[in-house]
């Protein structure tokens, strides 16, 4: 088993030569076997353990056990402790999602701080099969049907899986033969979590029906991995051809925004599959890709939201923008003697005696009205933004400069209010400029 372990690591290029790895160790059979094999192979490593405080005293027992193991092997142990339930509630996540986020954020921080090239987990072949079924039933793309791959990247963290060459039964036999101590997670035997039900109920039935199901699934996942690589190459080419920077008239709104021509997207074949692969880096899942695909025939301005991005169809374009806080623009006001030419995007001039101090910057509201510079009548700001062709992704970036009476002095970056214009009667001129 040691020979297979080392050969697999070298063949898949999982451990950089001579570098110290970080091993994720829970204290269960699989991670204890990983620890023992790495020690026997002579690899340099440190240990990382996360106490999620989800199983009462058992959680503290597991932490103490892993720390004792690390001392026995003479390696450093990094331990983190989280109130996972509180974090899950605050983030609106399930316990499983919250634990995953906390675990890998902790691992990523350790790798950055200590220079570990990657974190190694003890996921094995059976875990990969369970992942295949979980992704299949949640409607994953082709990449999800490849199961767990030997190496992956999770938000900049390299994660490697050197135990994928073994089945759960092989690991169990190894632990028993070597007499390795471990701790048992009682929740693994509970048929409540979906993964547990696949392991405890689905796989035994499939093995009863098809004796070669494990080998067949492994072969299928390999083919899916090859297909995923081909699709990703095609999607990368499409992104380079179809996606381009989307400029915006609103200051700051165009940063990171991309656009694609709807007619070009309609010409993709097979359209839904390629659309999903094209947009997958922006957090788009298969369900959202299907909604976007259906909307291409009659673009409606519908907003599509993912954990990382917001997308909309607008005037023949698909717009993609990163999620994030919209900053409040800052302006500088000063009295000046002369007016310089300006288009009103970065700087305006007003009669200093007309606005009532103090001036305030705030987001626009549905009922806001102003008199666009050069016009006599007033308009709703919302109508003005629609006339300017601003998309639903750009409008949250629009802010107003208003005076103490609530009058709009400037739709910042777009148009000044005509009521405060400099005229022949003006005695003092104020320059208002966006701060860089």
C-alpha positions in Angstrom: 0.0 0.0 0.0 2.9 2.4 0.7 4.3 1.8 -2.8 1.0 2.5 -4.4 0.6 5.7 -2.2 4.0 7.1 -3.2 3.6 6.1 -6.9 0.2 7.9 -7.0 1.6 11.0 -5.5 4.6 11.1 -7.9 2.4 10.2 -10.9 -0.1 13.0 -10.1 2.6 15.5 -9.1 0.8 16.1 -5.8 3.7 16.8 -3.4 6.4 19.3 -4.5 9.8 17.8 -4.1 11.2 18.4 -0.6 8.5 20.9 0.5 6.6 20.7 3.8 3.0 19.8 3.2 -0.1 20.6 5.4 -2.2 17.5 6.2 -5.8 17.9 7.2 -6.3 15.5 10.1 -9.7 14.9 11.7 -8.5 11.9 13.8 -10.7 9.4 11.9 -9.5 6.3 10.1 -8.8 7.9 6.7 -6.8 10.9 8.0 -4.9 8.7 10.5 -3.9 6.4 7.6 -2.8 9.5 5.5 -0.7 10.6 8.4 0.9 7.2 8.9 1.6 6.8 5.2 3.2 10.2 4.9 5.4 9.5 7.9 6.5 6.1 6.4 7.2 7.7 3.0 9.5 10.3 4.6 7.5 13.3 3.5 7.8 16.5 5.4 4.5 17.7 6.8 2.5 19.6 9.5 -0.9 18.8 10.8 -4.1 21.0 10.7 -7.2 20.2 12.7 -10.5 22.1 13.0 -12.8 21.8 16.0 -16.3 22.8 14.8 -17.9 22.2 18.3 -20.8 20.3 16.7 -20.6 17.1 18.7 -20.2 18.2 22.3 -17.4 16.5 24.2 -16.5 14.4 21.2 -15.2 17.5 19.3 -12.8 18.3 22.1 -11.8 14.6 22.3 -10.9 14.6 18.6 -8.8 17.8 19.0 -6.8 16.3 21.9 -6.3 13.1 20.0 -4.9 14.8 16.9 -2.6 16.9 19.1 -1.2 13.7 20.7 -0.7 12.2 17.3 1.2 15.2 16.1 3.5 15.0 19.2 4.1 11.3 18.6 5.2 12.0 15.0 7.2 15.0 16.0 5.4 17.5 13.8 3.6 20.8 14.3 -0.1 20.8 14.9 -2.2 23.8 13.9 -5.7 23.8 15.6 -8.6 26.1 15.0 -11.8 26.3 17.1 -15.1 27.7 15.7 -18.7 28.2 16.8 -20.0 26.7 13.6 -23.7 27.0 14.4 -23.4 30.7 15.1 -21.4 31.3 12.0 -23.9 29.3 9.9 -26.8 31.3 11.2 -25.0 34.6 10.6 -24.1 33.7 7.0 -27.4 32.0 6.2 -25.6 28.8 5.4 -26.2 25.2 6.3 -23.9 23.6 8.9 -22.2 21.6 6.2 -21.6 24.8 4.1 -20.4 26.8 7.1 -18.0 24.0 8.2 -16.5 23.8 4.7 -16.0 27.6 4.5 -14.4 27.7 7.9 -12.2 24.7 7.3 -10.8 25.8 4.0 -10.4 29.4 5.0 -8.3 28.2 8.0 -6.2 26.0 5.7 -5.6 28.8 3.2 -4.5 31.1 6.0 -2.0 28.5 7.2 -0.6 28.0 3.7 -0.1 31.7 3.3 1.4 32.2 6.7 3.8 29.2 6.7 4.5 28.7 3.0 2.8 25.3 2.7 2.4 24.7 -1.1 -0.9 22.8 -0.6 -3.2 21.1 1.9 -3.7 17.3 1.6 -7.0 15.7 2.6 -7.8 12.0 3.1 -10.6 11.8 0.6 -10.6 8.3 -1.0 -12.2 6.6 -4.0 -15.5 6.0 -2.2 -15.7 9.7 -1.3 -15.3 10.5 -5.0 -18.1 8.2 -5.9 -20.4 9.8 -3.3 -19.5 13.2 -4.7 -20.4 12.0 -8.2 -23.9 11.0 -7.1 -24.4 14.2 -5.0 -23.4 16.3 -8.1 -25.5 14.2 -10.4 -28.7 14.7 -8.3 -28.1 18.4 -7.8 -27.7 19.0 -11.6 -24.0 19.7 -11.7 -22.2 20.2 -15.0 -19.7 17.8 -16.5 -16.9 18.9 -14.2 -19.0 17.8 -11.2 -19.5 14.4 -12.6 -15.7 13.8 -12.5 -16.0 13.3 -8.8 -13.0 14.4 -6.7 -9.9 15.0 -8.7 -6.4 14.4 -7.5 -5.7 18.1 -7.3 -7.9 21.1 -7.3 -7.8 24.9 -6.6 -10.3 26.4 -4.1 -10.1 30.2 -4.1 -6.4 30.2 -4.5 -5.8 27.3 -2.1 -4.3 24.1 -3.7 -6.0 21.0 -2.4 -4.5 17.6 -3.1 -6.1 14.1 -2.5 -3.3 11.5 -2.3 -5.7 8.8 -1.0 -7.9 8.6 -4.1 -6.0 5.5 -5.2 -7.6 3.6 -2.3 -11.1 2.4 -1.5 -12.6 2.8 2.0 -12.2 -1.0 2.5 -8.5 -0.9 1.7 -7.9 1.9 4.2 -9.9 0.1 6.9 -7.7 -3.0 6.3 -4.5 -0.9 6.5 -5.5 0.7 9.7 -6.4 -2.6 11.3 -3.2 -4.3 10.1 -1.0 -1.5 11.4 -2.9 -1.2 14.6 -3.4 2.5 14.2 -5.5 4.3 16.9 -8.3 6.5 15.6 -11.4 8.3 16.8 -14.9 7.4 15.5 -17.3 10.1 14.3 -20.6 8.7 15.3 -22.4 11.0 12.8 -20.9 8.9 10.0 -23.3 6.1 10.8 -26.4 8.3 10.9 -28.5 8.0 7.7 -29.6 11.6 7.8 -26.9 13.4 5.7 -27.2 12.8 2.0 -23.7 11.7 1.7 -24.2 9.1 4.5 -27.3 7.8 2.8 -25.5 7.3 -0.5 -22.8 5.4 1.4 -25.0 3.4 3.6 -28.0 2.7 1.4 -27.4 3.5 -2.3 -24.0 2.0 -2.8 -24.8 -1.4 -1.1 -27.8 -1.7 -3.4 -25.9 -0.8 -6.5 -23.2 -3.3 -5.6 -25.8 -6.0 -5.1 -27.3 -5.2 -8.6 -24.0 -4.6 -10.4 -20.9 -6.4 -9.1 -18.5 -4.2 -11.1 -20.2 -0.8 -10.2 -17.1 0.6 -8.4 -14.8 0.0 -11.4 -17.5 1.2 -13.8 -18.0 4.4 -11.9 -14.3 5.1 -11.6 -14.0 4.7 -15.4 -17.0 6.9 -16.0 -15.5 9.7 -13.8 -12.2 9.5 -15.6 -14.1 10.0 -18.9 -16.0 12.9 -17.4 -12.8 14.5 -16.2 -11.5 14.3 -19.8 -14.7 15.7 -21.2 -14.5 18.5 -18.5 -11.0 19.4 -19.7 -12.1 19.6 -23.3 -15.1 21.7 -22.4 -13.0 24.0 -20.3 -10.6 24.6 -23.2 -13.5 25.4 -25.4 -15.0 27.7 -22.7 -11.7 29.5 -22.3 -11.6 30.2 -26.0 -15.2 31.4 -26.0 -14.5 33.8 -23.0 -11.6 35.3 -24.9 -13.8 35.8 -28.0 -17.1 36.7 -26.5 -16.5 38.5 -23.3 -15.1 42.1 -23.2 -14.9 44.9 -20.8 -18.2 46.8 -20.4 -17.6 50.6 -20.0 -20.1 52.6 -18.0 -21.0 56.3 -17.8 -21.4 55.9 -14.0 -18.1 56.5 -12.2 -16.8 53.2 -10.8 -19.7 51.0 -12.2 -17.6 49.6 -15.0 -14.9 48.2 -12.9 -14.8 44.5 -13.5 -18.0 44.5 -15.5 -18.0 42.3 -18.7 -20.4 42.1 -21.6 -21.3 39.6 -24.3 -23.4 40.1 -27.4 -26.7 38.3 -27.1 -26.8 37.3 -30.7 -23.4 35.7 -30.4 -24.6 33.7 -27.4 -27.7 32.6 -29.3 -25.4 31.1 -31.9 -23.6 28.8 -29.5 -24.1 25.1 -30.2 -24.9 23.2 -28.0 -26.1 26.5 -26.5 -27.1 25.7 -23.0 -24.1 23.5 -22.3 -21.6 26.1 -23.6 -23.4 29.0 -22.0 -23.1 27.2 -18.6 -19.4 26.5 -19.1 -18.8 30.1 -20.3 -20.4 31.6 -17.2 -19.4 29.0 -14.6 -16.4 31.1 -13.3 -19.0 33.7 -12.3 -20.8 31.4 -9.9 -23.5 30.4 -12.5 -25.0 27.0 -11.8 -26.9 24.9 -14.3 -30.3 26.2 -13.1 -29.3 29.9 -13.6 -27.7 29.0 -16.9 -31.0 27.5 -18.0 -32.8 30.7 -17.0 -30.4 32.9 -18.9 -30.6 30.6 -21.9 -34.5 30.8 -21.9 -34.3 34.6 -21.6 -32.0 35.1 -24.6 -34.9 34.9 -27.0 -36.7 37.8 -25.3 -34.3 39.8 -23.2 -36.3 41.4 -20.4 -33.8 43.0 -18.1 -34.2 40.2 -15.6 -31.6 40.1 -12.8 -29.7 36.9 -12.2 -27.7 36.6 -9.0 -25.0 34.2 -7.9 -22.9 34.1 -4.8 -20.1 36.1 -6.5 -21.7 38.0 -9.4 -24.9 39.7 -10.7 -25.9 39.3 -14.4 -28.6 40.9 -16.5 -29.7 41.1 -20.2 -29.8 44.7 -21.3 -30.1 46.1 -24.8 -28.8 43.1 -26.7 -26.0 42.5 -24.2 -25.4 40.1 -21.3 -23.7 42.1 -18.5 -21.8 40.4 -15.7 -20.6 42.4 -12.7 -18.9 41.2 -9.5 -20.9 41.5 -6.3 -19.7 43.8 -3.6 -20.3 47.0 -1.6 -21.1 50.0 -3.7 -18.8 52.8 -2.5 -20.1 56.3 -1.8 -18.3 58.7 -4.1 -16.6 61.7 -2.4 -16.6 65.2 -3.8 -14.5 68.3 -3.2 -16.0 71.8 -3.2 -14.1 75.0 -3.6 -14.6 78.6 -4.7 -13.0 79.5 -8.0 -12.5 82.6 -10.0 -12.7 81.1 -13.5 -14.6 78.2 -15.1 -12.8 75.6 -17.2 -14.4 73.5 -19.9 -16.2 70.4 -18.5 -18.5 67.7 -19.7 -20.1 67.3 -16.2 -18.7 63.8 -15.6 -15.9 64.5 -13.2 -16.5 68.2 -12.4 -19.3 70.8 -12.5 -19.6 74.5 -11.7 -22.5 76.0 -9.8 -23.6 79.4 -8.4 -22.1 79.2 -4.9 -25.0 81.2 -3.5 -27.9 79.0 -4.7 -27.4 75.6 -2.9 -28.3 75.6 0.8 -25.4 74.2 2.9 -24.5 71.6 3.8 -24.2 69.4 0.7 -24.6 65.7 1.0 -23.9 62.7 -1.2 -26.5 59.9 -1.1 -27.9 57.1 -3.3 -30.8 58.1 -5.6 -34.4 57.2 -4.7 -37.4 56.4 -6.8 -39.2 59.7 -6.0 -36.1 62.0 -6.7 -36.6 64.7 -9.3 -34.2 67.2 -10.8 -33.9 69.6 -13.7 -31.3 68.3 -16.1 -28.8 70.9 -17.2 -29.9 72.7 -20.3 -33.6 71.8 -19.8 -36.5 73.8 -18.4 -38.7 71.1 -17.0 -38.0 68.6 -14.2 -37.6 64.8 -14.6 -37.6 61.8 -12.4 -34.0 60.6 -11.9 -35.2 57.1 -12.7 -36.6 58.2 -16.1 -33.3 60.1 -16.7 -31.3 56.9 -16.0 -33.5 54.9 -18.3 -33.0 57.4 -21.1 -29.3 57.2 -20.6 -29.6 53.4 -21.1 -28.2 52.4 -17.7 -28.6 48.8 -16.8 -29.9 47.3 -13.5 -26.2 46.6 -12.7 -25.2 50.2 -13.1 -28.1 52.0 -11.4 -27.1 51.1 -7.8 -23.8 53.0 -8.4 -25.6 56.2 -9.1 -25.4 58.8 -6.3 -26.8 62.3 -5.9 -25.3 65.5 -4.5 -28.2 67.2 -2.7 -28.3 70.4 -0.7 -29.8 70.9 2.8 -33.3 71.3 1.3 -33.1 68.0 -0.5 -32.7 69.5 -3.9 -30.5 67.6 -6.4 -27.4 69.6 -7.3 -25.7 66.9 -9.3 -26.5 63.4 -10.5 -22.9 62.6 -9.9 -20.9 61.8 -13.0 -23.9 62.2 -15.3 -25.7 65.6 -15.2 -25.8 68.8 -13.2 -29.1 70.4 -12.1 -29.9 73.5 -14.2 -31.3 75.4 -11.2 -27.8 76.0 -9.8 -26.1 76.9 -13.1 -23.7 79.7 -13.3 -25.3 82.8 -15.0 -24.6 86.4 -15.7 -26.0 87.1 -12.2 -23.6 84.8 -10.5 -21.2 86.6 -8.0 -19.4 83.5 -6.7 -18.6 80.3 -8.5 -18.2 76.9 -6.8 -16.3 74.0 -8.4 -17.5 70.6 -7.4 -15.3 67.7 -8.4 -15.2 64.0 -7.9 -12.3 63.0 -5.6 -9.8 60.6 -7.2 
